[in-house]
């Protein structure tokens, strides 16, 4: 029997369907769906994993935070623990019967490691089994058939690089998180997370915020003249000084300006706007961010499109299409359907010469559309991402966009003003890829020596602005430049910063807790907060993948680095504790008590419930309620009526709740309660005695509004047939497995609850 192991259940099903020409049977093995068919060379069985089916951990004896010092974790043994018992059991059962195993997981570090983990489980009970590897970049018939006709060897060096990352992240994360959390007195669900990549990334955000706070805002003035030509066409010009730093200067100048302007100079030219380079992961995330997608949601949707065979593998550094990719054939796919007009224009060209980026790798091509999708086959978010990928692909073959530019200078009472205009004369690549296109800035036809009328003089008061915060797309690009994380992990790091309540909003704004952690690390253990350390380890992991150094050397080097960090931490433990606790107290301040003028803070009662209380207690008993669960994040937005900061509540796996001013929120709740109590007796009677319709309760998945037969089948394919199953499963995981919008799934889960 030939066993083929894919990374996900859906991928296994698609690959099996392609290779069997749809003639396969579904067989459950130990509660896990497999796909089987008889081929000329014997029986073939396909099984999908759930990503990693094992994880790394410390022995149970290290779990007690109070008894085991954080530093002991640095040199502790690391063990492998099963996380998917059913899949492991199914693998063992099938592996025992297999004469050949083919690993068909995604081709990157993580995918190679996932495949090797599965292979090791099989070889424990069948040590002599033959094994090989297939590589593909898109789950399309051509790619899959080619891959299985050209099998290769497993890259154990690549898997070792992935394994070393897991060990490093576990050891650095667990030991430092334990030390910092104990020092701050933040245990349980409120622990303070510290990580090898996470902490330098958080430091970038905090340092940017400090730049903004240190920025000295200065007033300045801009001077404009609104002109009108002989045809009564109006336009605006600006004084060439751009900024005036003294108000009296601009006032004096304005008093001397007359009502006539003369055109001194007109320069017309053309400018070429080069087509964009192919999408790699960073370019893709940046483009998706400009359309309103977070990096995490963009990657989740891209992965769903990849598994469905609509786009190529979305985790790639490559920005150069390989010579092996038949580009004309790829464009021909779109010669029918939504993108027909664009495809036909490209196919009319004698030669197709795509743009090239600076990064060229051999593992995967840039992200490109692998097959034609119909709008009806995808949900709204998936279509937006798919369309963007298609249009970007087309744009890389197109001509430059051509702009006509005009630069003109004007004399108004011997003072020089200027204006620039631009007009798109040849759309070029922008016809294919219209996102974020600059607008035309039109000026009327003009020639030197013409006289114009000054209709109005305008002085605008302005202030210098601090540097902008990091948006998610920009932060990912900066992380890439600094060697922080990888194409597969950067968006996950940002998601973790949100879930840990270290940041909120987009652009990302750090909380006081983030300040406290970063300031303590920068002052007493700067190695953790700087990118150099993690960048060096990333480079070492690249060398493992290339077979230049053994994994153990890198792990030993990292442990030595971490021991050195702990020497600094333990030497300054008291100072770190004081620094952290002072910072964390600040993150609980909501504002000033309107009754006594004392500070209002997030507090806990003796029973553990959370509320906003007054520091003036017991003299002042003013308080406000808070939600029972989730991280409370105090924002910098202030309620004008009550003088309290707005708050957000962050719960992992759910959308942040913008609660707003807690006092306004409480007043609104009281009003709602009062209106409810003041309801008529007739309505109360209806409430007390529900009608037959009100008495109905959702029993089946299909009873939920919006879930039809097709959706129910999707759920059934991944083992969800009961309402309890739907509610208990993670919404993000379900979105990945079913290609249904995560917001839809959460809406259905909440309707059941």
C-alpha positions as CSV (number, residue, x, y, z in Angstrom):
1,X,0.0,0.0,0.0
2,X,1.2,3.5,-0.9
3,X,0.5,6.1,1.8
4,X,0.5,9.8,0.9
5,X,0.6,12.3,3.7
6,X,-0.7,15.9,3.1
7,X,-0.5,18.8,5.5
8,X,-4.3,19.4,5.8
9,X,-7.4,17.3,5.3
10,X,-8.7,19.5,2.5
11,X,-5.3,19.3,0.6
12,X,-5.3,15.5,0.9
13,X,-8.8,15.3,-0.5
14,X,-8.0,17.6,-3.4
15,X,-4.7,15.8,-4.3
16,X,-6.4,12.4,-4.1
17,X,-9.3,13.6,-6.3
18,X,-6.8,14.9,-9.0
19,X,-4.7,11.7,-9.0
20,X,-7.7,9.4,-9.0
21,X,-9.6,11.4,-11.6
22,X,-12.4,11.7,-9.1
23,X,-12.8,7.9,-8.6
24,X,-12.0,7.5,-5.0
25,X,-13.7,6.3,-1.8
26,X,-13.7,7.9,1.6
27,X,-12.7,5.6,4.4
28,X,-12.6,6.5,8.1
29,X,-9.5,5.1,10.0
30,X,-9.5,5.6,13.8
31,X,-12.1,8.4,13.3
32,X,-10.0,10.2,10.6
33,X,-11.2,10.5,7.0
34,X,-8.8,9.1,4.4
35,X,-9.2,8.9,0.6
36,X,-8.4,5.7,-1.2
37,X,-8.3,4.3,-4.7
38,X,-6.8,1.4,-6.6
39,X,-4.1,2.3,-9.2
40,X,-2.1,0.2,-11.6
41,X,0.8,0.0,-9.1
42,X,-1.5,-0.9,-6.2
43,X,-3.7,0.8,-3.5
44,X,-3.1,4.4,-2.7
45,X,-4.3,6.0,0.6
46,X,-4.3,9.7,1.3
47,X,-4.4,11.2,4.8
48,X,-4.4,14.9,5.8
49,X,-2.8,16.1,9.0
50,X,-3.8,19.1,11.0
51,X,-0.5,20.9,10.5
52,X,1.7,19.9,13.4
53,X,0.3,16.8,15.1
54,X,3.0,16.9,17.8
55,X,4.5,19.8,19.7
56,X,7.6,20.5,21.8
57,X,7.3,20.9,25.5
58,X,9.2,20.6,28.8
59,X,8.8,17.6,31.0
60,X,5.9,18.0,33.5
61,X,8.2,18.5,36.4
62,X,9.1,22.0,35.0
63,X,5.5,23.2,34.9
64,X,5.3,24.7,38.5
65,X,6.3,28.3,38.1
66,X,6.7,28.8,41.8
67,X,9.1,25.9,42.4
68,X,11.1,25.9,39.2
69,X,13.3,28.9,38.5
70,X,12.9,30.4,35.0
71,X,16.6,30.0,34.3
72,X,16.4,26.2,34.7
73,X,14.3,26.0,31.5
74,X,17.3,27.3,29.4
75,X,19.1,23.9,29.6
76,X,16.1,21.7,30.3
77,X,15.3,18.7,28.1
78,X,12.8,19.3,25.4
79,X,10.3,16.5,24.7
80,X,7.8,15.8,21.9
81,X,4.2,15.5,22.9
82,X,1.3,14.4,20.7
83,X,-1.4,17.0,20.1
84,X,-3.7,15.0,17.7
85,X,-4.1,11.5,19.2
86,X,-6.6,10.3,16.5
87,X,-4.4,11.3,13.6
88,X,-1.3,9.8,15.2
89,X,-3.2,6.6,15.8
90,X,-4.5,6.5,12.2
91,X,-0.9,7.2,10.9
92,X,0.4,4.3,12.9
93,X,-2.3,1.9,11.7
94,X,-1.8,2.9,8.0
95,X,2.0,3.2,8.3
96,X,2.2,-0.4,9.6
97,X,0.6,-1.6,6.3
98,X,2.5,0.8,4.0
99,X,5.3,-0.3,1.7
100,X,5.9,3.3,0.6
101,X,5.2,6.7,2.1
102,X,5.1,9.9,0.1
103,X,5.3,13.2,2.0
104,X,3.1,15.8,0.2
105,X,3.1,18.6,2.8
106,X,3.8,22.2,1.8
107,X,7.3,22.8,0.6
108,X,9.0,25.1,3.2
109,X,10.7,24.7,6.6
110,X,7.4,24.3,8.5
111,X,5.9,21.9,5.9
112,X,9.1,19.8,5.7
113,X,9.2,19.5,9.5
114,X,5.5,18.6,9.6
115,X,6.2,15.8,7.0
116,X,9.2,14.6,8.9
117,X,7.2,14.5,12.2
118,X,4.6,12.2,10.5
119,X,7.4,10.1,8.9
120,X,9.0,9.5,12.3
121,X,5.8,8.3,13.8
122,X,5.4,5.8,10.9
123,X,9.0,4.6,11.1
124,X,8.7,3.8,14.8
125,X,6.4,0.9,13.8
126,X,7.6,0.3,10.3
127,X,11.4,1.2,10.3
128,X,12.1,-0.2,6.8
129,X,9.3,1.6,4.9
130,X,10.4,3.4,1.7
131,X,9.7,7.1,1.6
132,X,10.0,10.0,-0.8
133,X,8.8,13.6,-1.2
134,X,6.8,15.6,-3.8
135,X,7.1,19.4,-4.3
136,X,4.4,21.6,-5.8
137,X,3.5,25.3,-5.7
138,X,-0.1,25.0,-6.6
139,X,-2.8,22.4,-6.1
140,X,-3.8,22.2,-9.7
141,X,-4.0,19.0,-11.9
142,X,-0.8,19.9,-13.9
143,X,1.3,20.7,-10.8
144,X,0.2,17.7,-8.8
145,X,0.6,15.2,-11.6
146,X,4.0,16.6,-12.5
147,X,5.0,16.5,-8.8
148,X,4.1,12.8,-8.4
149,X,5.9,11.9,-11.7
150,X,9.0,13.6,-10.4
151,X,9.4,12.6,-6.8
152,X,12.5,13.7,-4.8
153,X,14.1,13.2,-1.4
154,X,13.1,14.6,1.9
155,X,15.3,17.6,2.9
156,X,16.2,16.7,6.5
157,X,18.3,19.8,6.8
158,X,15.3,22.0,6.0
159,X,13.3,20.1,8.6
160,X,16.1,20.6,11.2
161,X,15.9,24.3,10.5
162,X,12.2,24.3,11.3
163,X,12.8,22.1,14.4
164,X,15.5,24.5,15.7
165,X,13.1,27.4,15.4
166,X,10.5,25.5,17.5
167,X,13.2,24.8,20.2
168,X,14.5,28.3,20.2
169,X,11.0,29.8,20.4
170,X,10.0,27.5,23.2
171,X,13.1,27.9,25.3
172,X,13.4,31.7,24.9
173,X,9.7,32.3,25.2
174,X,8.9,30.1,28.1
175,X,11.9,31.0,30.3
176,X,11.7,34.8,29.7
177,X,7.9,34.9,30.0
178,X,8.1,33.0,33.3
179,X,10.8,35.4,34.7
180,X,9.1,38.6,33.6
181,X,5.6,37.5,34.7
182,X,6.8,36.4,38.1
183,X,8.8,39.7,38.5
184,X,5.6,41.7,37.6
185,X,3.3,39.5,39.7
186,X,1.2,38.8,36.6
187,X,0.3,35.1,36.6
188,X,-2.5,33.0,35.2
189,X,-4.2,34.3,32.0
190,X,-2.7,37.8,32.6
191,X,0.9,36.6,32.2
192,X,3.4,38.8,30.4
193,X,4.5,37.2,27.2
194,X,8.1,37.7,26.1
195,X,9.6,36.1,22.9
196,X,12.7,36.0,20.7
197,X,10.9,37.7,17.8
198,X,7.9,39.2,19.6
199,X,9.9,41.4,22.0
200,X,12.1,43.2,19.4
201,X,9.0,43.7,17.3
202,X,7.2,45.2,20.3
203,X,10.2,47.4,21.0
204,X,9.9,48.8,17.5
205,X,6.4,49.9,18.2
206,X,7.1,51.4,21.6
207,X,10.2,53.2,20.4
208,X,8.1,54.7,17.6
209,X,5.6,55.9,20.1
210,X,8.3,57.5,22.2
211,X,9.5,59.3,19.1
212,X,6.0,60.7,18.7
213,X,5.8,61.8,22.3
214,X,9.2,63.5,22.1
215,X,8.3,65.2,18.9
216,X,8.1,69.0,19.4
217,X,5.0,70.3,17.5
218,X,5.7,73.6,15.9
219,X,3.1,76.0,14.2
220,X,3.7,77.1,10.7
221,X,1.8,78.9,8.0
222,X,1.2,78.1,4.3
223,X,0.3,80.8,1.8
224,X,-2.0,80.2,-1.2
225,X,-3.3,82.3,-4.1
226,X,-6.6,81.3,-5.8
227,X,-6.2,82.4,-9.4
228,X,-8.6,82.7,-12.3
229,X,-7.7,82.8,-16.0
230,X,-9.5,84.6,-18.9
231,X,-11.9,81.7,-19.4
232,X,-12.8,81.9,-15.7
233,X,-11.1,78.6,-14.9
234,X,-10.0,78.7,-11.3
235,X,-7.0,76.9,-9.7
236,X,-4.7,77.3,-6.7
237,X,-1.0,78.0,-6.4
238,X,1.3,78.0,-3.4
239,X,4.1,80.4,-2.3
240,X,7.5,78.8,-3.1
241,X,8.6,79.2,0.6
242,X,6.1,76.4,1.4
243,X,6.3,77.0,5.2
244,X,6.5,80.3,7.1
245,X,7.7,79.8,10.7
246,X,6.8,83.3,11.8
247,X,3.2,84.6,11.5
248,X,4.2,88.3,11.2
249,X,6.3,87.4,8.1
250,X,3.4,85.9,6.2
251,X,1.1,88.8,7.3
252,X,3.5,91.4,6.0
253,X,3.8,89.5,2.7
254,X,0.0,89.2,2.3
255,X,-0.5,93.0,2.8
256,X,1.8,93.7,-0.2
257,X,0.1,91.3,-2.6
258,X,-1.9,92.8,-5.5
259,X,-4.7,91.4,-7.7
260,X,-2.7,90.3,-10.7
261,X,-0.5,87.3,-11.4
262,X,1.9,86.7,-14.4
263,X,2.9,83.3,-15.6
264,X,6.8,83.3,-15.5
265,X,7.5,79.7,-16.6
266,X,5.7,76.6,-17.8
267,X,7.6,73.3,-18.1
268,X,5.8,70.3,-19.5
269,X,7.3,66.8,-19.5
270,X,6.4,63.1,-19.3
271,X,7.1,60.7,-16.5
272,X,7.2,56.9,-16.7
273,X,5.5,55.0,-13.9
274,X,7.1,51.5,-13.8
275,X,4.9,48.3,-13.5
276,X,5.0,46.6,-10.1
277,X,7.1,43.5,-9.3
278,X,5.5,40.1,-8.7
279,X,4.0,39.3,-5.3
280,X,6.1,37.7,-2.7
281,X,4.6,37.3,0.8
282,X,5.6,40.7,2.1
283,X,4.5,42.5,-1.1
284,X,1.2,40.6,-1.0
285,X,0.5,41.5,2.7
286,X,1.4,45.2,2.0
287,X,-1.0,45.3,-0.9
288,X,-3.7,43.5,1.0
289,X,-3.3,45.9,3.9
290,X,-4.0,48.9,1.6
291,X,-7.4,47.2,0.8
292,X,-8.2,46.9,4.5
293,X,-7.1,43.3,5.2
294,X,-5.0,42.6,8.3
295,X,-1.9,40.5,7.6
296,X,-3.4,37.5,9.5
297,X,-6.7,37.6,7.6
298,X,-4.9,38.2,4.2
299,X,-2.7,35.1,4.8
300,X,-5.7,33.0,6.0
301,X,-7.7,33.8,2.9
302,X,-4.6,33.3,0.6
303,X,-4.1,29.8,2.2
304,X,-7.7,29.0,1.5
305,X,-7.4,30.0,-2.1
306,X,-4.2,28.0,-2.4
307,X,-5.8,24.8,-1.0
308,X,-8.7,25.3,-3.5
309,X,-6.2,25.5,-6.3
310,X,-6.9,29.1,-7.2
311,X,-3.5,30.7,-6.4
312,X,0.0,29.4,-5.9
313,X,1.7,28.9,-2.5
314,X,1.4,32.2,-0.6
315,X,4.5,31.8,1.6
316,X,7.4,32.8,-0.7
317,X,10.3,35.3,-0.8
318,X,10.6,35.1,-4.5
319,X,9.9,38.1,-6.8
320,X,11.1,36.6,-10.0
321,X,9.0,34.2,-12.1
322,X,11.0,31.0,-12.8
323,X,11.8,30.0,-16.4
324,X,9.9,26.7,-15.8
325,X,6.6,28.6,-15.5
326,X,4.8,28.9,-18.9
327,X,3.6,32.4,-18.5
328,X,1.7,32.6,-21.7
329,X,-0.2,29.4,-20.8
330,X,-1.0,30.9,-17.4
331,X,-2.5,34.0,-19.0
332,X,-4.5,31.9,-21.5
333,X,-6.4,30.4,-18.6
334,X,-8.1,33.9,-18.2
335,X,-9.0,34.3,-21.9
336,X,-12.6,33.5,-20.8
337,X,-14.6,34.8,-17.8
338,X,-14.3,37.9,-15.8
339,X,-10.7,38.9,-16.9
340,X,-11.1,38.0,-20.6
341,X,-10.5,41.6,-21.8
342,X,-7.2,41.9,-19.8
343,X,-5.9,38.5,-20.8
344,X,-6.6,39.1,-24.5
345,X,-4.7,42.4,-24.5
346,X,-1.6,40.7,-23.0
347,X,-1.8,37.7,-25.3
348,X,-1.8,40.0,-28.3
349,X,1.8,40.9,-27.4
350,X,4.6,39.2,-29.3
351,X,6.7,38.7,-26.2
352,X,5.8,38.6,-22.5
353,X,8.6,40.2,-20.4
354,X,7.5,40.4,-16.7
355,X,9.1,42.7,-14.2
356,X,11.7,41.3,-11.8
357,X,12.2,42.0,-8.1
358,X,15.5,41.8,-6.3
359,X,14.7,38.6,-4.5
360,X,15.1,35.3,-6.4
361,X,14.7,31.9,-4.7
362,X,14.2,28.4,-6.0
363,X,11.7,27.0,-3.5
364,X,8.5,28.6,-4.8
365,X,7.6,31.1,-7.5
366,X,6.0,34.5,-6.7
367,X,2.3,34.3,-5.9
368,X,0.3,34.0,-9.1
369,X,-3.2,32.9,-10.0
370,X,-3.1,29.2,-10.7
371,X,-6.6,28.6,-12.1
372,X,-9.7,30.5,-13.2
373,X,-12.3,31.1,-10.4
374,X,-15.8,32.3,-10.8
375,X,-17.1,35.0,-8.4
376,X,-19.9,32.6,-7.3
377,X,-17.3,30.1,-6.1
378,X,-15.8,32.4,-3.5
379,X,-17.1,34.6,-0.7
380,X,-16.7,38.4,-0.9
381,X,-13.4,38.5,0.9
382,X,-11.8,35.7,-1.0
383,X,-12.8,37.2,-4.3
384,X,-11.2,40.6,-3.4
385,X,-7.9,38.8,-2.6
386,X,-8.1,36.6,-5.7
387,X,-8.9,39.5,-8.0
388,X,-6.0,41.4,-6.5
389,X,-3.6,38.5,-7.2
390,X,-4.9,38.1,-10.8
391,X,-4.6,41.8,-11.5
392,X,-1.1,42.1,-10.0
393,X,0.0,39.1,-12.2
394,X,-1.3,40.8,-15.3
395,X,0.3,44.2,-14.3
396,X,3.8,42.6,-14.2
397,X,3.6,42.1,-18.0
398,X,2.2,45.5,-18.9
399,X,3.8,48.7,-20.1
400,X,4.7,51.6,-17.9
401,X,2.0,54.1,-17.1
402,X,2.8,57.5,-18.7
403,X,2.0,60.8,-16.9
404,X,2.1,64.3,-18.4
405,X,3.4,66.7,-15.8
406,X,3.3,70.5,-15.7
407,X,5.4,72.7,-13.5
408,X,4.5,76.4,-13.5
409,X,5.8,79.5,-11.7
410,X,3.8,82.7,-11.1
411,X,4.7,86.2,-10.2
412,X,2.3,88.0,-7.8
413,X,3.6,91.4,-6.8
414,X,7.2,90.2,-7.1
415,X,6.5,87.1,-4.9
416,X,7.0,83.7,-6.5
417,X,4.2,81.1,-6.4
418,X,4.2,77.7,-8.1
419,X,1.9,74.8,-9.0
420,X,2.3,71.3,-10.4
421,X,-0.2,69.3,-12.4
422,X,-0.2,65.7,-13.6
423,X,-2.4,63.8,-16.0
424,X,-2.4,60.1,-16.8
425,X,-2.1,59.9,-20.6
426,X,-1.4,56.2,-21.0
427,X,-2.8,53.9,-18.3
428,X,-0.3,51.1,-19.0
429,X,-0.2,48.7,-16.0
430,X,-2.6,50.8,-14.0
431,X,-5.4,49.6,-16.3
432,X,-4.9,46.1,-15.1
433,X,-4.1,47.0,-11.5
434,X,-6.2,50.1,-10.5
435,X,-5.6,50.0,-6.8
436,X,-4.4,53.1,-4.9
437,X,-3.9,55.1,-8.2
438,X,-3.0,58.7,-7.7
439,X,-5.6,61.1,-9.0
440,X,-5.1,63.6,-11.9
441,X,-4.1,67.1,-10.7
442,X,-5.3,69.2,-13.6
443,X,-4.1,72.7,-14.5
444,X,-5.7,74.8,-17.3
445,X,-3.8,75.4,-20.5
446,X,-1.3,78.2,-20.0
447,X,1.7,80.0,-21.5
448,X,4.4,82.2,-20.3
449,X,3.5,85.9,-20.0
450,X,-0.2,85.3,-19.6
451,X,-1.9,87.5,-17.0
452,X,-4.3,86.0,-14.4
453,X,-6.6,87.5,-11.7
454,X,-5.9,86.9,-8.0
455,X,-9.4,86.0,-6.8
456,X,-8.4,85.3,-3.2
457,X,-5.3,85.0,-0.9
458,X,-5.5,82.3,1.7
459,X,-3.3,81.7,4.7
460,X,-3.6,78.2,6.3
461,X,-2.5,77.6,9.9
462,X,-0.8,74.2,10.3
463,X,1.4,72.3,12.8
464,X,4.3,69.9,12.2
465,X,3.2,66.3,12.7
466,X,5.0,63.6,14.6
467,X,6.2,60.5,12.7
468,X,3.4,58.1,11.9
469,X,2.8,54.9,13.8
470,X,3.4,51.5,12.2
471,X,0.6,50.1,10.1
472,X,0.5,46.4,10.0
473,X,1.8,46.2,6.4
474,X,4.6,48.6,7.1
475,X,5.6,46.8,10.3
476,X,5.9,43.5,8.4
477,X,8.1,45.2,5.8
478,X,10.3,46.6,8.6
479,X,10.5,43.2,10.3
480,X,11.7,41.7,7.0
481,X,14.4,44.4,6.6
482,X,15.6,43.7,10.2
483,X,15.5,39.9,9.9
484,X,12.8,39.5,12.5
485,X,10.8,36.4,11.9
486,X,10.0,34.8,8.6
487,X,7.5,35.2,5.8
488,X,5.4,32.5,7.5
489,X,5.5,33.9,11.0
490,X,5.5,37.7,10.9
491,X,1.8,38.1,10.7
492,X,1.4,35.6,13.5
493,X,3.7,37.7,15.7
494,X,1.6,40.8,15.1
495,X,-1.6,38.8,16.0
496,X,0.0,37.7,19.2
497,X,0.8,41.3,20.2
498,X,-2.9,42.1,19.8
499,X,-4.1,39.1,21.7
500,X,-1.7,39.8,24.6
501,X,-3.1,43.3,24.8
502,X,0.3,44.8,24.1
503,X,-1.1,46.9,21.2
504,X,-4.4,48.1,19.9
505,X,-5.8,49.9,16.9
506,X,-4.3,50.0,13.4
507,X,-1.8,51.8,13.1
508,X,-0.5,49.9,16.1
509,X,-0.5,51.8,19.4
510,X,1.2,50.3,22.4
511,X,-0.4,50.0,25.8
512,X,1.2,51.1,29.1
513,X,1.9,47.4,29.7
514,X,3.9,47.3,26.5
515,X,5.9,50.3,27.6
516,X,6.6,48.7,31.0
517,X,7.9,45.5,29.5
518,X,10.0,47.1,26.7
519,X,11.5,49.7,29.1
520,X,12.5,47.0,31.6
521,X,14.0,44.9,28.9
522,X,15.8,47.8,27.2
523,X,17.3,48.9,30.4
524,X,18.2,45.7,32.1
525,X,18.5,43.0,29.3
526,X,18.8,44.9,26.0
527,X,19.8,41.8,24.0
528,X,16.1,40.7,24.1
529,X,14.7,43.9,22.8
530,X,17.2,44.4,19.9
531,X,16.8,42.8,16.5
532,X,20.5,41.8,16.2
533,X,20.1,38.8,18.4
534,X,17.1,37.2,16.6
535,X,18.5,38.3,13.2
536,X,21.7,36.4,13.9
537,X,19.8,33.3,15.0
538,X,17.6,33.5,11.8
539,X,20.8,33.6,9.7
540,X,22.0,30.5,11.6
541,X,18.8,28.7,10.9
542,X,19.3,29.5,7.2
543,X,22.7,27.9,7.4
544,X,21.1,24.7,9.0
545,X,18.7,24.5,6.1
546,X,21.6,24.8,3.6
547,X,23.5,22.0,5.4
548,X,26.4,24.3,6.5
549,X,26.1,23.8,10.3
550,X,24.4,21.2,12.4
551,X,21.3,22.1,14.4
552,X,22.9,21.3,17.7
553,X,25.5,24.0,17.3
554,X,22.9,26.6,16.8
555,X,20.8,25.4,19.8
556,X,24.0,25.4,22.0
557,X,24.9,28.9,20.8
558,X,21.4,30.2,21.6
559,X,21.5,28.7,25.1
560,X,24.7,30.4,25.8
561,X,23.2,33.7,24.7
562,X,20.2,33.1,26.8
563,X,22.2,32.3,29.9
564,X,24.1,35.6,29.4
565,X,20.7,37.4,29.3
566,X,19.6,35.7,32.5
567,X,22.8,36.8,34.3
568,X,21.7,40.4,33.5
569,X,18.1,39.8,34.5
570,X,18.9,38.1,37.8
571,X,21.4,40.9,38.7
572,X,18.6,43.5,38.2
573,X,15.6,41.5,39.4
574,X,14.5,44.0,42.1
575,X,14.8,47.0,39.7
576,X,12.9,45.0,37.0
577,X,10.1,44.2,39.4
578,X,9.8,47.8,40.5
579,X,9.9,49.1,36.9
580,X,7.3,46.6,35.7
581,X,4.8,47.0,38.5
582,X,5.0,50.8,38.3
583,X,4.2,50.6,34.5
584,X,1.4,48.1,35.0
585,X,-0.3,50.3,37.5
586,X,-0.4,53.1,34.9
587,X,-2.2,50.8,32.5
588,X,-5.1,50.5,35.0
589,X,-5.8,54.3,35.3
590,X,-9.1,55.2,33.7
591,X,-9.3,58.8,34.8
592,X,-10.4,61.1,37.7
593,X,-13.3,60.4,40.0
594,X,-16.0,63.1,39.4
595,X,-17.1,62.8,43.1
596,X,-13.9,63.2,45.0
597,X,-11.1,63.9,42.5
598,X,-9.1,60.7,43.3
599,X,-7.8,58.3,40.6
600,X,-10.2,55.8,39.1
601,X,-8.5,52.4,38.3
602,X,-9.3,48.9,37.2
603,X,-9.5,46.9,40.4
604,X,-10.5,43.5,41.7
605,X,-12.8,42.6,44.5
606,X,-11.9,40.0,47.2
607,X,-14.0,37.5,45.2
608,X,-12.0,38.2,42.1
609,X,-14.5,40.2,40.1
610,X,-13.3,43.2,38.1
611,X,-14.6,46.7,38.3
612,X,-13.5,50.4,38.1
613,X,-13.0,51.7,41.6
614,X,-11.9,54.9,43.3
615,X,-8.5,55.2,45.1
616,X,-10.3,57.3,47.6
617,X,-12.2,54.3,49.0
618,X,-13.6,53.9,51.7
619,X,-14.3,57.6,51.9
620,X,-15.5,57.5,48.3
621,X,-17.4,54.4,47.1
622,X,-17.9,55.4,43.4
623,X,-17.5,52.5,41.0
624,X,-18.4,51.3,37.5
625,X,-18.8,47.7,36.3
626,X,-16.5,45.9,33.8
627,X,-17.0,42.8,31.6
628,X,-16.0,39.6,33.4
629,X,-13.5,38.4,30.9
630,X,-10.9,39.7,28.4
631,X,-8.0,42.1,28.6
632,X,-9.0,45.7,29.4
633,X,-7.0,48.1,27.3
634,X,-7.1,51.8,28.2
635,X,-6.9,54.0,25.1
636,X,-5.8,57.6,24.8
637,X,-9.3,58.8,23.7
638,X,-10.9,60.9,26.4
639,X,-14.7,61.2,27.1
640,X,-15.4,65.0,27.1
641,X,-18.4,64.5,29.4
642,X,-16.9,62.3,32.1
643,X,-13.2,62.8,31.7
644,X,-12.6,59.1,31.5
645,X,-10.5,57.2,28.9
646,X,-12.3,55.0,26.5
647,X,-11.5,51.3,26.9
648,X,-11.4,48.2,24.6
649,X,-11.8,44.6,25.7
650,X,-9.7,42.1,23.9
651,X,-10.6,38.4,24.1
652,X,-8.5,35.9,22.2
653,X,-10.3,34.5,19.1
654,X,-12.9,37.3,19.1
655,X,-13.1,40.8,17.7
656,X,-12.0,43.5,20.1
657,X,-15.0,45.2,21.8
658,X,-14.8,49.0,21.8
659,X,-16.7,49.6,25.0
660,X,-15.9,53.4,24.9
661,X,-16.3,55.5,28.0
662,X,-17.2,53.1,30.8
663,X,-19.5,55.8,32.4
664,X,-21.4,56.4,29.2
665,X,-21.6,52.7,28.7
666,X,-23.0,52.1,32.2
667,X,-25.6,55.0,31.7
668,X,-26.7,53.5,28.5
669,X,-27.1,50.0,30.1
670,X,-29.2,51.6,32.9
671,X,-31.5,53.3,30.4
672,X,-32.0,50.0,28.5
673,X,-32.8,48.3,31.8
674,X,-35.3,50.9,32.7
675,X,-37.0,50.8,29.3
676,X,-37.2,47.0,29.6
677,X,-38.9,47.3,33.1
678,X,-41.3,49.9,31.8
679,X,-42.6,47.6,29.1
680,X,-46.4,47.1,29.0
681,X,-48.1,44.3,30.9
682,X,-49.3,42.9,27.6
683,X,-45.7,42.5,26.4
684,X,-44.7,41.0,29.7
685,X,-47.5,38.4,29.3
686,X,-46.2,37.6,25.9
687,X,-42.7,37.2,27.3
688,X,-43.9,35.0,30.2
689,X,-45.9,32.8,27.8
690,X,-43.8,32.3,24.7
691,X,-45.7,31.6,21.4
692,X,-45.1,28.4,19.5
693,X,-42.7,30.3,17.2
694,X,-40.8,31.8,20.2
695,X,-40.6,28.3,21.7
696,X,-38.8,26.9,18.8
697,X,-35.1,26.1,19.5
698,X,-32.4,25.5,16.9
699,X,-31.7,21.8,16.8
700,X,-29.7,21.1,13.6
701,X,-26.9,22.9,11.9
702,X,-29.2,23.8,9.0
703,X,-31.7,25.4,11.4
704,X,-29.2,28.3,11.7
705,X,-30.1,31.1,9.4
706,X,-27.6,31.3,6.5
707,X,-26.5,27.6,6.7
708,X,-27.8,25.6,3.8
709,X,-27.1,22.1,2.4
710,X,-23.7,23.0,0.8
711,X,-22.4,24.7,4.0
712,X,-23.7,21.8,6.1
713,X,-21.7,19.4,3.9
714,X,-18.6,21.4,4.4
715,X,-19.0,21.2,8.1
716,X,-19.8,17.5,8.0
717,X,-16.6,16.9,6.0
718,X,-14.6,18.1,9.0
719,X,-16.6,16.3,11.6
720,X,-19.1,18.9,12.6
721,X,-22.7,17.8,12.5
722,X,-24.0,19.0,15.9
723,X,-24.5,22.5,17.3
724,X,-22.1,21.7,20.2
725,X,-19.4,20.9,17.8
726,X,-19.8,24.2,16.0
727,X,-19.8,26.2,19.2
728,X,-16.8,24.4,20.7
729,X,-14.4,24.7,17.8
730,X,-12.1,27.7,17.1
731,X,-13.7,30.0,14.5
732,X,-10.3,30.7,12.8
733,X,-9.6,27.0,12.5
734,X,-13.1,26.4,11.0
735,X,-12.6,29.3,8.5
736,X,-9.4,27.7,7.3
737,X,-10.9,24.3,6.9
738,X,-14.1,25.3,5.2
739,X,-13.1,28.5,3.4
740,X,-16.0,30.3,5.0
741,X,-15.6,33.8,6.3
742,X,-14.5,33.8,10.0
743,X,-17.0,36.6,10.7
744,X,-19.9,34.4,9.4
745,X,-18.7,31.5,11.5
746,X,-18.5,33.7,14.6
747,X,-22.0,35.1,13.8
748,X,-23.4,31.5,13.7
749,X,-21.6,30.5,16.9
750,X,-23.0,33.5,18.7
751,X,-26.6,32.9,17.4
752,X,-26.4,29.4,19.0
753,X,-25.1,30.7,22.3
